[in-house]
């Protein structure tokens, strides 16, 4: 029919209807917040509404970590706390969208929506700034950096929102080895722990330089200016955490010509921001001892990852590579240009390399120690059993390696995801497996199936008449002997001859139910099998 819509068109419409709000709602919340903040700022400063459009555009870019520019300078090192709020909003909506079944095509449409919506908003902001630069001292920032940062920020939010279960399902769907995906967990833990340690270092340094902080705040005589600077410093706390983490791993953080590391510090006049009071004027020799902090964190994370069974060396190296990649992303997003001061941030490539090497090296040592201890414990237990001086149960519990190859690093089964979290388009499951929801409702295997436990029990197969007859005759002989020895033959019990092989129905059924020697195994309704005990054969029904 001419008016019939193609199924592909209706399927795309359905997917857009389901997944477009995932990207629209968080960005609409951000735009609304930016507009409200811009209105309040313009009214408080009596600036009028002429610069409203340019202010909204620059605020949206700043919230998404994209650079902003005036006619004389560019600011690309921006506070990361609002950007973390954007990441949380997008990741939360993505998590809600993918918590049920999702196909590959669904995931492709979701990814497109999450990336296209902020890209269009970034383009809109650039056009607004282009239009306003003729009447206001604003400029369009470098578009490559704008789109790169905006897309990377929202792609990070998408990856976080998908969650580890969906990522593992994707890896199985595309035959990606587990040794590539599983190390992401220790890498994320190491990077987050480094960030926490860096934040502690920055706060301790700020407390140690409280005199400098007091002098800076007193220069503004209190009031709205000091409150605004304190609020801006709070927004820069994640940036301070990244800077502290870079210093802890042995790298350097710099703002223009000023720099600080565990080895030395160079001080020049800095912007009047309270958080920068933590910048030390000099570094003592004891600061070199702080290099132990990231090594200890790497050891703790590696031990938590390897404590059950030694991991493959490729998995240890992959964990270091993942950690370096995450440090690279954090360094690029947190660094940039600070107006006339020039470049600011950490040495991105050098810091990422240090993070990767430290986690991989410490992880390799921890993995080797765990493997050596487990081999020694198994050898000691085996020697005790061979000498007769001990047993497997007499010593301390020894962790056994996981099933399969010991170097595969297979995760605990509870960490793996059911295939229902990711299905192929068109209703086909990855690897040709059925959804767990269908297998779990079955209850027991069908009549044509036999469980592995039932195959080795020794129960007679009802399809084998010879074996069934032999077992039945042996059972009758045992019953006849038991009946003559334990009880006196009653009226119903006669001399069982060839013509009376089954005896009295009442006495035979009574024996099967009441005789304690039968062990309480009821006869089945079809074959007369007695449970699955190999000591009980089959009995013929009367």
Buried (B, 14 or more C-beta within 10 A) or exposed (E): EEEEEEEEEEBEEEBEEBBBBBBEBBBEEBBEBBBEBBBEBBEEEEEEEEBBBBBBBBBBBBBBBBBBBBEEEBBBBBBBBBBBBBBBBBBBBBBEBBEEBBBBBBBEBBBBBBBBBBBEBBBBBBEBBEBBBEEBEBBBBBEEBBBBBBBBBBBBBBBBBBBBBBBBBBBBBEEEBBBBBBBBBBBBBBBBBBBBBBBBBBBEBBEEBEEBBEEBBEEBEEEEEBEEBBEEBEBBBBBBBBBBBBBBBBBBBBBBEBBBBBEEBEEEEBBEBBBBBBBBEEBEEEBEEBBEBBBEBBBBBBBEBBEBBBBBBBBBBBBBBBBBBBBBBBBBBBBBBBBEBEBBBBBBBBBBBBBBBBBBBBBBBBBBBBBEEBEEBBEBBEEBBEEEEBEEEEEEEEEEBBEEEBBBBBBEEEEBBBBBBBBBEEEEBBEEEEBBEEEEEEEEEEEEEEEEEEEEEEBBEBEEEEBBEBBBEEBBEEBBEEBEEEEEEEEEBEEBEEEEEBBBEEBBBEBBEEBEEBEEBEBBEEBBBBBEEEEBBBBBBE
